[in-house]
């Protein structure tokens, strides 16, 4: 916990950020190993604090996940058999859906599915989503835990925002593919990432291992709820693609490399909503990751 708090503090200084989160989960059992956030507060001074400033933002604040959501889109498409990692998509000229022109910041003429994740192509993500279809996309996102409380038991935990696919217009189906028009908590995002490290099985995250009864005996927390989000084969394929994001040619997450440890991940940049519009100069930067990839111990 202390190391997570120090790493977060250092990262905020180097990025000149206004705040941030670190959540570390053991994919094998859903245990929250560390949880740090800034701004913080001193509970000893609660009488001098505004009540909203005492919230645990990791659980209560739901924001857009940006391109980290491409990870779960591609997992859904692979699991449904809609695409294969080697399928190539023509990305020339961008893509128009009613109400929005989809473009890439660094356009490329074509990419395979692995390349779409590695280079974080919005156009490619939307084309994958169109092949998958809204219902399968939505159903998989729900299995990954989005759109409902995680079950951690933390007070006032947010469910995030994931509207039913029946209410998606074509532009909604497109923007959800790259993490706009949907909101998640940091804990939801960490737990979903952990599922990919647990061979596709989502586990309910928990922060209490057990309780001591008044008579001194130890009562362990009941086993966490589990469900299969995607197949083990899909999870393995996603881990390989996430490794390409960190160590592959042109990958967006190369700063996450660790010496002697295989790491997989995905970056995301979400524009902040200000006054009902997306701001052009304020962002939320995301990174989701797994390590070591051979047998993930941390998400």
N, C-alpha and C positions, 0 to 999 in steps of 0.2 A: 504494500500500500504506500509506504513512504517513497519507494523508488518511482512508482507511478505518479505520485504528486510532484516529485522533483522533475521528472521528465516532462510532465505537462507544463510546469512553470517555466522550464527552459525553452520549450517549444513556443510558448506564447510570447516570450521575449524575442526570440529570433524571428518569429513571423510578424511581430508587431500586431498581434491579435487582441481582440477585446475579451476573449474568453475561450474556453475549450473543455473537452471531455477526454478521459481515457477510461475505457471499460475493458477488462480482461476476463474472459470466461473459459473454463475448462470444458472443451467440447464433449468430453466423455460422460460428464454427469451434470452439467449445467451450473456448477458452482461459480459464483462471481468471485474471482481471485483478487481483484483490485478494482476500485472505482474512484476516480478523482475528477473533480470539476472546478472550474473557475468561471465566474466569481464564487467565492466561498463566504462563509460567515462563521462567527464565533458564537456558539450557543450560550456561552456564559453571558453574552451581552444582549440576550433576546429582547429585553425591555426597550432597548434603543433601536431595534430593527423594525423596518416595515415588514409586515407579514409576507408579502410576495417575495421578499428577498431571502426568506428562510426555506424556500422550496428546494427540492432536490431535482435539478433540471434534467438529469439523466433519465428520470422516470416521468416527469411532468411535461416537459417541453417537446412538442412534436413539430418537426421542421422537414423540409424537403431533402431527400437523400441524394439528389443529383445522380451522377453517373454510376455510383455504387449499385444502383438498381438494375443496371444492365447485367450484372452478375446473375441475378435471380430470374431475369427475363430469359437469358440464354440457358440457364438451368431448366427452366420450364419448357423451352423449345426442344432441347435435347431429350428431355424425359418423355415428351409427347411424340417424339420421332418426327417433328416438323423440320428439323435441320440436323446436319452433322457438323462436327468441328471443321471439316475440310471444305464445306460448301462455300462457294465464292459468290459474292454479291457485287453487282455493278453499282457504283456509287456516284457516277458522273452526273453533274447537273443538279445535285441535291434531290429533294423530294418535296412535292406539294401535297398537303392534305387539306381539305376544306377548312379554312380559317387560319392556316399557318404554313409558312415556308420553312422546311427543315434544312439546315445547313451544318456543315462541319467546320470547326475552327481551322483545321489543317486538312483540307480535302485530299482524298486519294481516289484514283480511278476505280479501284476494286480492292476488296479485302475478303479473306475467308472469315468464318465465324470467330476463330481464335484471334485473328487480326482485328476484328471489330471490337473485341474486348480489350486487346492489348493497346490499340490506338484510341479507344473510347470514341468510336464513330456514332454520332447521333443518327445519321442517315441509315447506317447499317442496322442499328438497333430497331428503328421503326420498321425497316423491311423484314427483320426477323419477327417482330411482333405481328405484322400483317400475315405472315405465313402461319404463325401460331394460332391467332384468333383470340378475341378478348376473353372468352369464358375460360379457356385453359390457362391463360395468363393470370387471370384473377384467382382462379382456384388454387394455383400453385403458390401465389403470393400469400394467400390465406394459410396454406399449410406451413409456410415459412414463418407464420406468426404475425403478419402485418394485418392491421385493421382490428386488432383485439388486444386486450391487456395481456401482458406476458405471463401473469400468474405468479409473479415474484412475491406478492403480498404487500408490496410497499404502498403506503397510503396515497390516494389521489393519483395513482398511475394513469397515464393517458393511454387511450387505445390507438392514437394516431388517426389519420384520415385515409381511408381506402374505400371509395364509393363502389357500390355494386356494378359489375360490368354492364348490366342492363341499362345503366344510366350513362354509360360512356358514349360520347359522340366520337366520330373518327379522329378528331383532334385530341380528345382525351386518351384514346387508346395509343396514339402516337407519343404524347408527352409522358405518359406513365412509363413508357419503355425506357426513357432516359431520366426518370426520377423527378419530373415536374407534375404538379397537380395531384400529388400524393404526399402525405406527411407521416413521419415515423419518429419514434423515440430512439435515443442512442442505444438503449438496452435492447429494443426490438432488433435493431440492425446488428448488434453484436451476437444476439442469440441466433439470428438467421444465418450469419456467417459461421457460427459454431456448428450448425447443422451440416454444412458442407464438409467440415472437419470430422464429423461423426458419421461418416458414410451415408449421409442423407437423412439421418434421423434428428428431428428437432427435439430438444429437451427444454423443459420449463426452467428458466434461470431462477436460482434461489440464493439468498444472501445469509440465511441462517442454517447452519449444519445441524444444530440440536439445541435443546433447552434443558436446564437443570431444574428438576422438580423440587418443591419445598422439602421433601424428605431426603434430598441429596442425590437421588438417582438421576441418571442421564437419559433423556428422551430424544431420540434422533428424529429429524425431520422426515416425514414420509417420502418415499421415492418420488422423484419428479415425474410429472406427466410427460409422455413422449408420443410422437407420431412420425410417420415417415413423410418427409417433404418431397424427396425425390429418391430414385433408386441409387444403390451404392455405385453402380457403373456411372451414372450421371455425376454423382458427387466426385468421383475420381477424375472424370474428364474435366470438371470445373476446376479442381485443384491444379491440374496440369496447365490449364489456360491461365489461371491466376498467377502461376509461377512465371509465365511469359510476360505478364504485366510488370513484374518486379525485375526480371533478369533478361527478358527478350529484347530483340532489336526494336527500338522505338517505343518501348514500354513506358507508360506514364508514371510508374511507381518505383523507379530505379533507386530512389533514396532509401527505400525500405530493405535493401539488401543487407544481409548479415554474413560476416565471415564464418564459413564452416557450417552454416545452417541454411537449409532450403526454406524459402519464404514465398508464400503466394498472397496476392492481394488485389485490391482495386481502388483506384482513386475516384474522387467525385468533387465537383464544384457546383454548388447550388447558389443561384442568385437570391438575395434576400428580398422578401416582399416588404415594401414600404409604401404605405398609403394605398394599398390595393394594386400596386404595380411592381414589376420586377425592377430592382435597382441595377444600374449599370456599373457601380463602383463599390458595392459591398457584397461579400460572398461568405458562404460557409464552406470550408474545405474539409473533405472527408477522406479517411483511409480505413478500409476494412482489410483484415489480414489473418493469415493462419501460419503457425510455425510450431515445430518443424514439420514440413509437409509429409515426411515419411510416416509420421504418427503424430498428428497434431495434438499438442498439449495446451495451446493458448489460441483463442480467437479474440 
